[in-house]
């Protein structure tokens, strides 16, 4: 009215059932809009809605990517007796995933390591990933048992985000007796490489993913390490491919792990080999921990 508009036609801007807004066209003199006018404006509105939605999608994707990157460790610890390396590879072109990893020292002395994958993609998955990573660090400072840490995280996720789920593997490596104690919530089995090149997938008894409606208890498993042993943790994006046998992919991964490489070279070699000939549809996180120092009795 203030601008003198006498007749007004409005068309909803709808994309996939969601209304983003309304496109209005007004005239400064009285006009009866015909069905042809409505059809033409609706055609314009459909194009405008698609353009707006694409912009919002790219903005959300950029925010999620920035959030995820900011929550991954900028630098891994480099203490005496250990060598660590990690690599994160984002799936090109798609939404950001919820893959993450972490490594830090506990006050009691053990090295804490973790890897996880939030089920889902986009800003929501990245947000849940940040909550889980922060919760794990907090609970790890209070609890000595990895299974108890996962139990607390499970309760937290069910309370804060009851519709979300995530796979997580969390463990501690004691530098005194060279034991790797870990617990898994539906995550891929860790790989143990012995100094002689023997490779083992430690298929421990694991509970369902965090957030799953199950009363299945979390349990600890213990692996004895030796000087020169390596522990490798990874997300499913490293091995799962559409139309390719998972057993074949694990066999290939096992063969690559036998090579005698330092952690940094191992990360680069394995991730590059397993992602070079296929289109990624999921993010990849890979963490290598090598024990280089014997315990006090070793």
C-alpha positions as CSV (number, residue, x, y, z in Angstrom):
1,X,0.0,0.0,0.0
2,X,2.8,2.4,0.8
3,X,4.3,1.9,-2.7
4,X,1.0,2.2,-4.4
5,X,0.6,-1.4,-5.4
6,X,-3.0,-2.0,-6.5
7,X,-2.8,-5.7,-7.6
8,X,-0.6,-8.5,-6.3
9,X,0.2,-12.1,-7.3
10,X,2.1,-14.4,-5.1
11,X,3.7,-17.8,-5.9
12,X,5.2,-20.1,-3.3
13,X,8.9,-21.1,-3.7
14,X,8.8,-24.8,-3.1
15,X,11.6,-27.4,-3.4
16,X,11.0,-31.0,-2.5
17,X,8.0,-30.2,-0.5
18,X,9.7,-27.4,1.6
19,X,8.5,-23.8,1.2
20,X,11.4,-21.4,1.0
21,X,9.4,-18.3,0.6
22,X,7.0,-16.5,-1.7
23,X,7.7,-14.6,-4.9
24,X,5.4,-11.6,-5.4
25,X,4.6,-9.5,-8.5
26,X,2.7,-6.3,-8.1
27,X,1.2,-3.6,-10.4
28,X,0.7,0.1,-9.7
29,X,-2.7,-0.1,-11.4
30,X,-5.6,-2.5,-11.0
31,X,-5.0,-5.8,-13.0
32,X,-6.8,-9.1,-13.1
33,X,-4.1,-11.8,-13.3
34,X,-5.0,-14.6,-15.7
35,X,-4.2,-18.3,-15.3
36,X,-1.5,-17.7,-18.0
37,X,0.1,-15.1,-15.7
38,X,0.0,-17.5,-12.8
39,X,1.6,-20.3,-14.9
40,X,4.4,-17.9,-16.1
41,X,5.2,-16.7,-12.6
42,X,5.1,-20.2,-11.2
43,X,7.7,-21.2,-13.9
44,X,9.9,-18.3,-12.8
45,X,9.3,-19.2,-9.1
46,X,10.4,-22.8,-9.7
47,X,13.7,-21.6,-11.2
48,X,14.3,-19.1,-8.4
49,X,13.5,-21.7,-5.7
50,X,16.1,-24.1,-7.2
51,X,18.7,-21.4,-7.3
52,X,18.0,-20.4,-3.7
53,X,18.1,-24.0,-2.5
54,X,21.4,-24.7,-4.3
55,X,22.9,-21.7,-2.6
56,X,21.7,-22.8,0.8
57,X,23.0,-26.3,0.2
58,X,26.5,-25.0,-0.7
59,X,26.5,-22.7,2.3
60,X,25.5,-25.6,4.7
61,X,28.1,-27.9,3.1
62,X,30.9,-25.3,3.6
63,X,29.9,-24.7,7.2
64,X,29.8,-28.5,7.9
65,X,33.2,-29.0,6.2
66,X,34.7,-26.1,8.3
67,X,33.2,-27.5,11.5
68,X,34.5,-31.0,10.8
69,X,38.0,-29.8,10.0
70,X,38.1,-27.7,13.1
71,X,37.3,-30.7,15.3
72,X,39.9,-33.0,13.9
73,X,43.3,-32.8,15.7
74,X,45.6,-30.2,14.1
75,X,48.6,-32.1,15.4
76,X,49.0,-35.6,16.7
77,X,51.1,-36.2,19.9
78,X,54.7,-37.3,19.3
79,X,55.8,-38.8,22.7
80,X,58.8,-41.0,23.3
81,X,58.0,-44.6,22.4
82,X,55.3,-43.9,19.9
83,X,55.0,-42.7,16.3
84,X,51.6,-41.6,15.0
85,X,50.2,-40.5,11.7
86,X,46.7,-40.0,10.3
87,X,45.0,-39.1,7.1
88,X,41.5,-37.8,6.4
89,X,40.1,-37.8,2.9
90,X,36.8,-36.2,2.1
91,X,34.5,-37.7,-0.5
92,X,34.5,-35.2,-3.4
93,X,31.4,-33.3,-4.3
94,X,29.1,-34.8,-1.6
95,X,27.9,-33.8,1.8
96,X,30.4,-33.8,4.6
97,X,30.4,-37.0,6.7
98,X,30.8,-37.6,10.3
99,X,34.2,-39.4,10.2
100,X,36.7,-38.4,12.9
101,X,39.7,-39.6,14.8
102,X,41.6,-38.5,17.9
103,X,44.7,-39.3,19.9
104,X,45.8,-37.8,23.3
105,X,47.6,-38.7,26.5
106,X,45.8,-39.4,29.7
107,X,47.1,-38.2,33.1
108,X,47.8,-41.8,34.2
109,X,50.2,-42.3,31.3
110,X,48.4,-44.3,28.6
111,X,47.9,-43.0,25.1
112,X,44.2,-42.7,24.2
113,X,43.2,-43.3,20.6
114,X,39.7,-43.2,19.0
115,X,38.0,-43.3,15.7
116,X,34.4,-43.0,14.7
117,X,31.8,-42.4,12.1
118,X,28.4,-40.7,12.6
119,X,25.7,-42.4,10.5
120,X,24.4,-39.8,8.1
121,X,25.9,-36.8,6.3
122,X,25.7,-33.0,6.3
123,X,25.8,-30.4,9.0
124,X,23.9,-32.5,11.5
125,X,26.4,-35.4,11.2
126,X,29.3,-33.0,11.7
127,X,27.6,-31.5,14.8
128,X,27.0,-34.9,16.3
129,X,30.6,-35.8,15.6
130,X,31.8,-32.8,17.5
131,X,29.7,-33.7,20.5
132,X,31.0,-37.2,20.6
133,X,34.6,-36.3,20.3
134,X,34.3,-33.8,23.1
135,X,32.4,-36.2,25.3
136,X,35.0,-39.0,24.7
137,X,37.8,-36.7,25.9
138,X,35.8,-35.7,29.0
139,X,34.8,-39.3,29.9
140,X,38.3,-40.6,29.2
141,X,39.7,-38.4,31.9
142,X,37.4,-39.8,34.5
143,X,37.2,-43.5,33.5
144,X,40.0,-46.0,33.0
145,X,37.9,-48.6,31.1
146,X,37.2,-48.0,27.4
147,X,33.9,-49.9,27.6
148,X,32.7,-47.5,30.4
149,X,33.6,-44.6,28.3
150,X,31.5,-45.9,25.4
151,X,28.7,-46.7,27.8
152,X,28.6,-43.1,28.9
153,X,28.8,-41.8,25.4
154,X,25.9,-44.1,24.4
155,X,23.7,-42.7,27.2
156,X,24.6,-39.1,26.2
157,X,23.8,-39.7,22.5
158,X,20.5,-41.3,23.3
159,X,19.6,-38.3,25.6
160,X,20.8,-35.4,23.3
161,X,20.3,-36.9,19.8
162,X,18.0,-39.9,20.1
163,X,17.6,-40.3,16.4
164,X,21.3,-40.4,15.6
165,X,23.7,-43.3,15.7
166,X,27.5,-43.6,15.4
167,X,30.2,-46.3,15.3
168,X,33.1,-45.7,17.6
169,X,36.3,-47.5,18.6
170,X,38.1,-46.2,21.6
171,X,41.2,-47.7,23.3
172,X,44.3,-47.0,25.4
173,X,47.9,-48.1,24.8
174,X,49.9,-48.6,28.0
175,X,53.5,-47.7,27.4
176,X,54.7,-49.7,30.4
177,X,53.4,-53.1,29.5
178,X,52.6,-52.5,25.8
179,X,48.9,-53.5,25.9
180,X,46.2,-52.1,23.7
181,X,42.9,-52.2,25.6
182,X,39.9,-51.2,23.5
183,X,36.1,-51.3,23.1
184,X,34.0,-51.1,20.0
185,X,30.6,-49.8,19.3
186,X,29.8,-51.3,15.9
187,X,33.1,-50.1,14.4
188,X,35.5,-51.8,12.0
189,X,38.0,-54.1,13.7
190,X,41.4,-52.6,14.4
191,X,44.4,-53.9,12.5
192,X,47.5,-55.1,14.4
193,X,50.7,-55.4,12.6
194,X,53.5,-57.3,14.4
195,X,57.2,-56.5,13.9
196,X,57.7,-59.5,11.6
197,X,55.0,-58.2,9.2
198,X,52.1,-60.5,10.4
199,X,48.8,-58.7,10.1
200,X,45.8,-59.5,12.3
201,X,42.3,-58.1,12.3
202,X,41.2,-58.1,15.9
203,X,37.5,-59.0,15.6
204,X,36.6,-58.4,19.2
205,X,33.1,-58.8,20.6
206,X,31.5,-55.4,19.9
207,X,28.2,-53.8,20.8
208,X,25.9,-52.1,18.3
209,X,26.6,-48.5,17.3
210,X,26.1,-45.8,19.8
211,X,22.5,-44.7,19.9
212,X,21.1,-48.0,18.7
213,X,18.1,-49.2,20.8
214,X,19.8,-52.2,22.4
215,X,20.8,-53.3,25.8
216,X,23.9,-55.0,24.5
217,X,26.8,-54.4,27.0
218,X,30.1,-52.9,25.9
219,X,33.2,-55.0,26.6
220,X,36.9,-54.5,26.8
221,X,39.4,-56.5,24.7
222,X,43.2,-56.6,25.3
223,X,45.9,-57.1,22.7
224,X,49.5,-57.6,23.7
225,X,51.9,-55.5,21.6
226,X,55.7,-55.6,21.1
227,X,58.2,-53.0,20.1
228,X,57.7,-52.4,16.5
229,X,54.0,-53.3,16.5
230,X,51.5,-51.0,14.8
231,X,47.8,-50.4,15.6
232,X,45.7,-49.2,12.7
233,X,42.2,-47.7,13.0
234,X,40.0,-46.7,10.0
235,X,36.5,-45.9,8.9
236,X,34.4,-47.9,6.5
237,X,35.0,-45.4,3.7
238,X,38.5,-47.0,3.3
239,X,37.2,-50.5,2.4
240,X,33.5,-50.4,1.4
241,X,32.8,-49.9,-2.3
242,X,29.6,-50.4,-4.3
243,X,29.7,-53.7,-6.3
244,X,33.0,-54.8,-4.9
245,X,33.4,-57.7,-2.4
246,X,34.2,-56.6,1.1
247,X,36.4,-59.7,1.6
248,X,38.5,-58.7,-1.4
249,X,38.9,-55.2,-0.1
250,X,40.0,-56.5,3.3
251,X,42.5,-58.9,1.7
252,X,44.0,-56.0,-0.2
253,X,44.2,-53.9,2.9
254,X,45.9,-56.7,4.8
255,X,48.5,-57.1,2.0
256,X,49.2,-53.4,2.1
257,X,49.7,-53.4,5.8
258,X,52.5,-56.0,5.6
259,X,54.9,-53.5,4.0
260,X,57.6,-52.2,6.3
261,X,56.9,-48.5,6.3
262,X,57.0,-45.7,8.9
263,X,53.5,-44.5,10.0
264,X,53.4,-41.4,7.7
265,X,54.4,-43.5,4.7
266,X,51.9,-46.2,5.7
267,X,49.1,-43.7,5.9
268,X,49.8,-42.2,2.5
269,X,50.4,-45.6,0.8
270,X,47.3,-47.4,2.1
271,X,44.9,-44.5,1.6
272,X,46.2,-43.7,-1.9
273,X,46.2,-47.3,-3.0
274,X,42.7,-48.0,-1.8
275,X,41.1,-44.8,-3.1
276,X,43.0,-44.4,-6.4
277,X,40.9,-46.4,-8.8
278,X,37.3,-45.8,-7.6
279,X,35.0,-42.8,-7.0
280,X,34.7,-42.1,-3.3
281,X,31.1,-42.0,-1.9
282,X,32.2,-41.7,1.7
283,X,34.9,-39.9,3.7
284,X,38.0,-41.8,4.9
285,X,39.8,-41.5,8.2
286,X,42.9,-43.6,8.9
287,X,45.0,-43.6,12.1
288,X,48.3,-45.4,12.6
289,X,50.0,-45.8,16.0
290,X,53.4,-47.5,16.0
291,X,55.1,-48.6,19.3
292,X,58.8,-48.1,19.1
293,X,59.9,-48.5,22.7
294,X,59.8,-51.6,24.9
295,X,58.3,-51.5,28.3
296,X,60.5,-51.5,31.4
297,X,60.9,-55.3,31.3
298,X,61.2,-55.5,27.5
